[in-house]
């Protein structure tokens, strides 16, 4: 499945109205959900580092993958609300990274490096 197919299928599970109004409850919920799922992903990895000396079991791996999927769902929803395809987001990100790579600017800070 490609990104756009995923985004279309994932929309079925969004109960809010898709709107680019940043003050709309559905939009705010998606942004908070994204942050929450990213935090859950980081927390699982933190606990593996803290409690398991960084050794990832198959169960840990599966749990992290599920959290990444939840994160992807929120990214797809926010992108849809902003009327951009998920592949458009992905392609734009690769173009940005390639530009930084060509200019030897992968390290550093700021979006405009």
PyMOL commands that set and color helices and strands:
alter all, ss='L'
color gray80, all
select helices_A, chain A and resi 3-13+25-51+58-81+86-102
alter helices_A, ss='H'
color red, helices_A
deselect
rebuild
show_as cartoon
